[in-house]
Amino acid sequence: MPGCSECRMLVENECLAHKNAEQILGRPVPPPPLGACEIPIVEDYLNLITAGMHVLEVGCGTWNRIKSHCDHMRSHYEGIDTQEQDFGKKQ
């Protein structure tokens, strides 16, 4: 995983991912460099998903960004998680 200094969402030393992460994820997130990193990482992975691809998301949680993208791309999606709830939301 790239460091914050290499992240495309770090603009003028401000983490734009963290600024929007609580709204996007629907839950509180820790401050940078941990809480919002999944936003740019997942967004970058979306570019790799093509039609007909089989995608397994391990530790999917309740944020459905990858699943929604797979549906749009007509890719097969499977998400697994060991937790029944993620931040108080049912999986």
C-alpha positions in Angstrom: 0.0 0.0 0.0 1.4 3.4 -0.9 2.1 5.9 1.8 0.0 9.0 2.3 2.6 11.1 0.5 2.0 9.1 -2.6 -1.8 9.0 -2.4 -3.7 10.9 -5.1 -6.2 12.0 -2.5 -3.6 14.0 -0.6 -3.9 17.5 -1.8 -1.9 20.3 -0.3 -1.2 18.1 2.7 -4.9 17.5 3.3 -6.4 14.0 3.1 -9.5 14.4 0.9 -10.4 10.8 1.5 -10.7 11.3 5.2 -12.8 14.4 4.7 -15.5 12.4 2.9 -15.0 8.9 4.4 -17.5 9.2 7.2 -20.2 10.2 4.7 -19.2 7.6 2.1 -18.8 4.7 4.6 -21.7 5.8 6.9 -19.5 5.4 10.0 -16.8 7.2 12.0 -13.3 6.6 10.8 -9.9 7.1 12.5 -7.8 10.0 11.4 -5.2 9.6 8.7 -3.2 7.7 7.8 -5.6 4.7 8.7 -9.3 5.5 8.5 -9.9 6.6 5.0 -7.3 4.7 3.1 -9.8 2.2 1.8 -11.5 4.8 -0.3 -8.6 5.5 -2.8 -7.5 1.8 -2.6 -11.0 0.5 -3.6 -11.4 3.2 -6.2 -8.1 2.2 -7.8 -9.1 -1.5 -7.8 -12.3 -0.7 -9.7 -10.3 0.1 -12.8 -9.1 -3.6 -12.8 -12.6 -5.1 -12.9 -13.9 -6.0 -16.3 -17.0 -7.7 -17.7 -17.3 -11.4 -16.9 -14.6 -11.3 -14.3 -15.1 -13.2 -11.0 -14.4 -11.0 -8.0 -14.0 -12.3 -4.4 -13.9 -9.6 -1.8 -12.6 -10.9 1.5 -13.6 -8.7 4.5 -16.3 -6.9 2.5 -18.1 -5.2 5.4 -21.2 -3.2 4.6 -19.8 -0.7 2.1 -21.0 -2.1 -1.3 -18.8 -0.1 -3.7 -17.1 -3.1 -5.2 -20.3 -5.1 -5.5 -22.1 -2.2 -7.1 -19.3 -1.8 -9.6 -19.3 -5.5 -10.4 -23.1 -5.3 -11.0 -22.6 -2.4 -13.4 -19.7 -4.2 -15.2 -21.7 -7.5 -15.3 -19.0 -9.3 -13.3 -19.7 -12.0 -10.8 -19.2 -10.8 -7.3 -18.9 -12.7 -4.0 -18.2 -11.0 -0.7 -17.3 -12.8 2.5 -16.8 -11.5 6.0 -16.3 -13.2 9.4 -18.3 -10.5 11.2 -22.1 -10.6 11.4 -22.2 -6.8 11.8 -19.9 -4.1 10.6 -20.0 -0.9 12.8 -23.5 -1.8 14.0 -24.8 -2.6 10.5 -25.8 -6.1 9.4 -23.7 -7.7 6.7 
